[in-house]
Amino acid sequence: MSKYLISFPSDAMVVSDAEFPQVVADSHAVVREAKSAGVWVFGGGIDEAVAPVSVDADGTVLPGASPQTRPLTGGFTVIEAPSRDVALEWAARFARACRCPQEVRQFGDDAES
């Protein structure tokens, strides 16, 4: 089985303040389904109030993210699924719950991780 990253940037989720509690409830329901199905690995939302830092190989901490990357915002889920098609089905469930498209990426298989 492979692991998949399902994610979205925060600006992709355009919902009203009134609708947001239902989005949270719907997304938590999908998380519970993923846990029950045994595909859930980890997930969460990026705390955008905490600034990113970069850590050099010598341990030096520098403010900000790598200049080559776009800002990492929004939410993500890591699942372990038997196929890409199954991962895409879970992404569709999260897309419905979060009211926005989800990006899917497959992790490289590594026996050490």
TIDRENFI-931828 format. One record per residue (C-alpha): z, y, x; residue number from 1; residue in three letters. Coordinates in Angstrom, 1 decimal, always signed. Example, Ala and Ser with C-alpha at 12.3 -4.5 7.8 and 13.67 -1.06 7.14 Angstrom:
BEGIN
[[+7.8, -4.5, +12.3], 1, ALA]
[[+7.1, -1.1, +13.7], 2, SER]
END
This chain:
BEGIN
[[+0.0, +0.0, +0.0], 1, MET]
[[-0.7, +3.5, +1.1], 2, SER]
[[+1.2, +6.7, +0.7], 3, LYS]
[[-0.4, +9.7, -1.0], 4, TYR]
[[+0.5, +13.4, -1.1], 5, LEU]
[[+0.0, +15.0, -4.5], 6, ILE]
[[+0.5, +18.8, -4.3], 7, SER]
[[-0.3, +22.2, -5.7], 8, PHE]
[[+0.1, +25.8, -4.5], 9, PRO]
[[+2.5, +27.9, -6.6], 10, SER]
[[-0.2, +30.3, -7.7], 11, ASP]
[[-2.1, +27.5, -9.4], 12, ALA]
[[+0.6, +27.1, -11.9], 13, MET]
[[+0.1, +29.8, -14.4], 14, VAL]
[[+2.6, +29.4, -17.3], 15, VAL]
[[+4.6, +31.8, -19.3], 16, SER]
[[+8.3, +32.2, -18.9], 17, ASP]
[[+8.7, +30.7, -22.4], 18, ALA]
[[+6.6, +27.7, -21.5], 19, GLU]
[[+8.3, +27.0, -18.1], 20, PHE]
[[+11.3, +25.0, -19.3], 21, PRO]
[[+8.9, +22.6, -21.0], 22, GLN]
[[+6.8, +22.3, -17.8], 23, VAL]
[[+10.0, +21.4, -15.9], 24, VAL]
[[+11.0, +18.8, -18.5], 25, ALA]
[[+7.5, +17.3, -18.6], 26, ASP]
[[+7.3, +17.1, -14.8], 27, SER]
[[+10.8, +15.5, -14.6], 28, HIS]
[[+9.6, +13.0, -17.1], 29, ALA]
[[+6.7, +12.0, -14.9], 30, VAL]
[[+9.0, +11.8, -11.9], 31, VAL]
[[+11.2, +9.4, -13.9], 32, ARG]
[[+8.1, +7.4, -14.8], 33, GLU]
[[+7.0, +7.2, -11.2], 34, ALA]
[[+10.5, +6.0, -10.1], 35, LYS]
[[+10.5, +3.4, -12.9], 36, SER]
[[+7.1, +2.2, -11.8], 37, ALA]
[[+8.3, +1.9, -8.2], 38, GLY]
[[+5.7, +4.3, -6.7], 39, VAL]
[[+8.0, +7.3, -6.1], 40, TRP]
[[+8.8, +8.1, -2.5], 41, VAL]
[[+9.9, +11.8, -2.4], 42, PHE]
[[+9.0, +15.1, -4.0], 43, GLY]
[[+10.1, +18.7, -4.6], 44, GLY]
[[+9.2, +22.3, -4.6], 45, GLY]
[[+8.9, +24.5, -1.6], 46, ILE]
[[+11.7, +27.2, -1.6], 47, ASP]
[[+9.6, +30.3, -1.1], 48, GLU]
[[+12.6, +32.5, -0.6], 49, ALA]
[[+13.3, +30.8, +2.8], 50, VAL]
[[+10.9, +32.0, +5.4], 51, ALA]
[[+9.1, +29.3, +7.5], 52, PRO]
[[+9.6, +29.0, +11.2], 53, VAL]
[[+7.7, +27.2, +14.0], 54, SER]
[[+9.5, +25.1, +16.6], 55, VAL]
[[+8.0, +24.7, +20.0], 56, ASP]
[[+8.1, +21.5, +22.1], 57, ALA]
[[+10.9, +23.2, +24.2], 58, ASP]
[[+12.9, +23.9, +21.1], 59, GLY]
[[+12.1, +27.6, +20.9], 60, THR]
[[+12.2, +28.8, +17.2], 61, VAL]
[[+9.6, +31.4, +16.3], 62, LEU]
[[+9.4, +33.2, +12.9], 63, PRO]
[[+6.5, +32.3, +10.7], 64, GLY]
[[+4.2, +29.4, +10.1], 65, ALA]
[[+1.4, +28.4, +12.4], 66, SER]
[[-1.3, +31.2, +12.2], 67, PRO]
[[-4.0, +28.5, +11.6], 68, GLN]
[[-2.5, +27.3, +8.3], 69, THR]
[[-2.5, +28.8, +4.8], 70, ARG]
[[+0.9, +29.4, +3.3], 71, PRO]
[[+2.6, +26.3, +2.0], 72, LEU]
[[+3.9, +27.0, -1.5], 73, THR]
[[+4.3, +25.2, -4.8], 74, GLY]
[[+5.3, +21.6, -5.3], 75, GLY]
[[+4.6, +18.2, -3.9], 76, PHE]
[[+5.1, +14.5, -4.5], 77, THR]
[[+4.7, +11.6, -2.2], 78, VAL]
[[+4.0, +8.3, -3.8], 79, ILE]
[[+3.2, +4.8, -2.5], 80, GLU]
[[+0.4, +3.2, -4.5], 81, ALA]
[[-1.8, +0.1, -4.2], 82, PRO]
[[-5.0, +2.1, -4.4], 83, SER]
[[-6.5, +5.6, -4.4], 84, ARG]
[[-7.4, +5.1, -8.0], 85, ASP]
[[-3.8, +4.6, -8.9], 86, VAL]
[[-2.8, +7.6, -6.9], 87, ALA]
[[-5.4, +9.7, -8.8], 88, LEU]
[[-3.9, +8.4, -12.1], 89, GLU]
[[-0.5, +9.7, -11.0], 90, TRP]
[[-2.0, +13.0, -9.9], 91, ALA]
[[-3.5, +13.4, -13.4], 92, ALA]
[[-0.1, +12.8, -14.9], 93, ARG]
[[+1.4, +15.5, -12.7], 94, PHE]
[[-1.5, +17.8, -13.5], 95, ALA]
[[-0.8, +17.5, -17.2], 96, ARG]
[[+2.9, +18.0, -16.7], 97, ALA]
[[+2.6, +21.0, -14.4], 98, CYS]
[[-0.4, +22.5, -16.2], 99, ARG]
[[-2.4, +22.9, -13.0], 100, CYS]
[[-4.8, +20.9, -10.8], 101, PRO]
[[-3.3, +18.7, -8.1], 102, GLN]
[[-4.6, +18.0, -4.6], 103, GLU]
[[-4.5, +14.4, -3.4], 104, VAL]
[[-4.4, +13.3, +0.2], 105, ARG]
[[-3.9, +9.9, +1.7], 106, GLN]
[[-1.5, +9.4, +4.6], 107, PHE]
[[-2.8, +7.3, +7.5], 108, GLY]
[[-1.1, +3.9, +7.5], 109, ASP]
[[+1.4, +3.6, +10.3], 110, ASP]
[[+3.7, +0.5, +10.6], 111, ALA]
[[+6.4, +2.7, +12.3], 112, GLU]
[[+6.7, +5.1, +9.3], 113, SER]
END
